[in-house]
Amino acid sequence: MHGLAFDVAHMLAGSLVLVSFLELYQDRLYALLNVYALHALVLALSVAWQAFVQDAPHLYVTAAIALGFKAIVIPIALHRIIVRLGIHREIEKVVGVGPAMVLGLGLVALSMVVMLRVTAESDPLSREDLAFALSVVLLGLLMMVTRRNAVSQVVGFMSLENGLVLAATGAKGMPLVVEISVAFSILIAFIVIGIFLFRIRERFDSVDLQTIDSFRGERS
Amino acid sequence: MIGSLDAVTAVLLIPAGAAVLLAMLPDYRSSARINEAAALLTFLAALSLFVERPPAGPYLLVDDLNNVFIVLTTFVGLTTSVFSSSYIGHELATGRLTPTFLRFYHAMYQALMFAMNLALVANNIGLMWVAIEMATLTTVMMVGIYRTHEALEAAWKYFILGSVGIALALFGTILVYMAARPVVGEGLDGMVWTVLVEHAAAFDPALLDVAFVFLLLGYGTKVGLAPLHAWLPDAHAEGPTPISAVLSGLLLNVALYALLRFKMLMAVNPAAVAPGPLMITLGLISLVFAAFMLFRRRDIKRMFAYSSIEHMGIITFAFGMGGPLANFAGLLHMSMHSLTKSAIFFAVGHVAQVKGTQRIADMGGLTVTHPLLGWGLVLGVVAIAGLPPLGIFMSEFLVVTSTFARSPWLAIVLVFGILVGLAALFLRLNTIAFGEPRGATGETKASYVPMFAHLALALIAGIYLPPAIVAWFQSVARMLG
C-alpha cells in the first residue's frame, strides 16, 4: 500500500538490523571488521535510497561518506592497526553468544514497542526507519558492553553511530548540519581512538581493556 | 549577522583564533601569556553582552539565561588560564609534560573554550549537540595527556561513556525534530530553539516524552548524574588540574544548560510528561550517593570530583523543583559551585605539586608547612561544605527552604545528603590541613590570585548579593518556569 519506495527503505533498514546481529556474534577481529564494512555498505545504500525517495540530493553526500569512509577507509585502517599490534586473535567477551543474541532480540522488541507506539501519527516511512534506527543504536550499545577488546568496542561505537545516521536521514528534511556533523564526529572520534590505541601500545603492549581495567582508578 | 563583528562572534572567534595560533607557537612561555590574553578578551566580550546583544538568528541566540552562563564560563576560563600558567611550570620541571605536549595542551584549552561558548550561544539544537560533542573530545584528549596507565584508563572510560551519552542525546535531538516537523515544517526551522519553543504546545506529546528521556540520559551523562557518573571521578583525578577545574566548574554546567533548554521546551507542552520529577529523582540519587562515596576517598582530586557530583545533584534537584524560588536557588548554587570548586582545584593542584602525590594519607599539616595554600584550601572546603557566611550556604539554604515549603519529605532527604557530605569533607580536611606535617614539603611557584579571587567573590555573594544580580537571576528564574 505504500509502494516500492517504502518497501525498499524498509528492506534496507531491516538489513541493517540484521547485520548488527551478525556483528554481535563474530568472535574474530578480522571477521568483525568485514561485517562492519558490510554494515556501512548497507547504511550507504539505505541513505542513498532515502536521498532518491525524498529528492534530497545533499543526502547523497552522507551516503558517499558512509561508503567511502566507513565501509572502506576505516576497516582497512583498523585492519592495519590490528596487524601492527599483533592482536588478531579471538575476542574476549563478557557474555556468551547465546545470551547476547537473546538480549539483542529483547532490545529490538523494546525499540519496536516504544517507537511504533509514540510515532503513530507520523508517516510510515520515517516511523519504521526510526524504530529500526533505535534497534541499531541499542545493538551497538550492547556490543560495546559485551566486548572487552578496545577495537571491538570501537566497532560497536561506530555501528551505533550508523544507527544515528539512519535515524537522521529517516527524519525527512532534517537540516544538513546534522548529517555532516555525524560523519565528521566519526572522523574525529576515529582519530582520537587511533591516538589512544597507539599510546596504549607504547605503554603496555596490549589493547585488551581488561589489562587496563585491572588498574582501578582508586590507588591505595 | 555573520558578517558583522558583534560580541557574540567575538566570544566565538577569539578562542577559535587563539587555538589555531597556539597550535603553531612552539614557545610555551609566550603561549601561556597568549592563552591568558585570549581568555581575558573573551571575558570582556562576554561582559559586553550585558549591555548590548545582537538579535537572535537561526544559529545563535543570546538571552538572559545563557548570558549568565557565558559570563561565568569566560570568567572561570580566564582565572583558570592564570592558574594554568603557574601550574605548568612545575609540570615541566618535574618532566610530567614536555613542551610539545604543552603546545597541544594550550591549543586544546582554547578549543575547549570555543566549544563551550558555542554550545551556550547556539540557538540550533543540532549545533548545540555538535558543540558539546566537540567539548567532550577536547577534554578526552587533555585527560589522557599525562599518558600514564591511569590517565589512559580514565580517558578511555570518559571517551566511551561520553560518546554513548552524546549518541543518546543526538537520538533525542532527532526525535525533537520529528516532533516539530508536522507543526513547523521541514528544514532549518525544525531545529531552531526559539521557533521550537513558540510552537511546542502543538507538538506530539508522546514523541516529546521519549525525546526528553533520551536527552536526559544523554546530557545527564555529561552532567555526571548518578548512575551515569562513572567517568567523572577518573577524568578529574588523572587529567591536569586546570582541566579538572574547568570540567567541574564549567563543562558540567554547559551540559546542564542543554538539559534546561529542553526542559523549557517540555514545559510549554501541557500534555507532555513533566520533566521535574525525573530531574528531582536523578538529582537526589546523585546527591546521596556522592555524599556517601566521599567517605572512602583516598585520592584528593577524586574526593572533590565526588563533591562535584553531589553539587550537580543539588542543582539538578533545584531546577527539577522549578518555580521562581527554586530556580533562583539553582542558578545561584550553580554559580557559587563553579567559583568555589574551581578555587578548590586551584589549591589542590598546588598541594599535589608540593606533596608530589595525590594520596590523602601522604598529606598533613598543610596549614603549618604552607600557610597560604593550606588556609586557602580550608576556606574552600568550608565554602563547598555549605557553611556560612560563604555563598554556597546561602544557595543551599534557599534550596532547602523552598523545598520545605512544598514537599517536606524531599527536603529531609536533601538535608540528610548535604550533612553526610559535610561530615565526610571535614573528616578528610582535618587530615590534610591540620595536625602533624606529613609527606614531602616541596616548594612551588604558585599563583594565589585566582584562588583567592574566587573565594572572595563567593564570600561577598554570601554576605551581600548586589540587587542588580538578584533582579537578573529572578528574571531568569521566571523564564525557566
Boltz contact constraints between the chains, C-beta under 6 A:
constraints:
  - contact:
      token1: [A, 118]
      token2: [B, 206]
      max_distance: 6.0
  - contact:
      token1: [A, 118]
      token2: [B, 207]
      max_distance: 6.0
  - contact:
      token1: [A, 118]
      token2: [B, 210]
      max_distance: 6.0
  - contact:
      token1: [A, 121]
      token2: [B, 204]
      max_distance: 6.0
  - contact:
      token1: [A, 157]
      token2: [B, 163]
      max_distance: 6.0
  - contact:
      token1: [A, 160]
      token2: [B, 167]
      max_distance: 6.0
  - contact:
      token1: [A, 164]
      token2: [B, 170]
      max_distance: 6.0
  - contact:
      token1: [A, 167]
      token2: [B, 174]
      max_distance: 6.0
  - contact:
      token1: [A, 168]
      token2: [B, 174]
      max_distance: 6.0
  - contact:
      token1: [A, 171]
      token2: [B, 174]
      max_distance: 6.0
  - contact:
      token1: [A, 171]
      token2: [B, 177]
      max_distance: 6.0
  - contact:
      token1: [A, 171]
      token2: [B, 178]
      max_distance: 6.0
  - contact:
      token1: [A, 173]
      token2: [B, 186]
      max_distance: 6.0
  - contact:
      token1: [A, 173]
      token2: [B, 187]
      max_distance: 6.0
  - contact:
      token1: [A, 174]
      token2: [B, 177]
      max_distance: 6.0
  - contact:
      token1: [A, 175]
      token2: [B, 188]
      max_distance: 6.0
  - contact:
      token1: [A, 175]
      token2: [B, 191]
      max_distance: 6.0
  - contact:
      token1: [A, 177]
      token2: [B, 126]
      max_distance: 6.0
  - contact:
      token1: [A, 178]
      token2: [B, 126]
      max_distance: 6.0
  - contact:
      token1: [A, 181]
      token2: [B, 130]
      max_distance: 6.0
  - contact:
      token1: [A, 185]
      token2: [B, 133]
      max_distance: 6.0
  - contact:
      token1: [A, 188]
      token2: [B, 137]
      max_distance: 6.0
  - contact:
      token1: [A, 199]
      token2: [B, 147]
      max_distance: 6.0
  - contact:
      token1: [A, 200]
      token2: [B, 152]
      max_distance: 6.0
  - contact:
      token1: [A, 212]
      token2: [B, 153]
      max_distance: 6.0
  - contact:
      token1: [A, 215]
      token2: [B, 149]
      max_distance: 6.0
  - contact:
      token1: [A, 215]
      token2: [B, 153]
      max_distance: 6.0
  - contact:
      token1: [A, 217]
      token2: [B, 234]
      max_distance: 6.0
